[in-house]
Amino acid sequence: LAVQPGLFLMEIAGYYFEHVTMPLAGTIYGAFIPDIQKEI
């Protein structure tokens, strides 16, 4: 963690993006575009 703090921060940012931003965006898009649920 102390060796490459930048890499550690990128991993946290990536985790946050995958588990928070993506599902949130999917929910929002799904509310406006019902067809997106069928395509996935």
C-alpha positions, 0 to 999 in steps of 0.5 A: 500500500505504501509502495504504490499509493497511486495504484492503490487509489486507482484500484479503489476508484475502479472498485467504486466505479464498477460497484456504484457508478455502473449499477446506478447508471444502469438503473437510471438508464433503465428508468428512461430506456426500458429496452436496455434491460432486454439487451443486457 
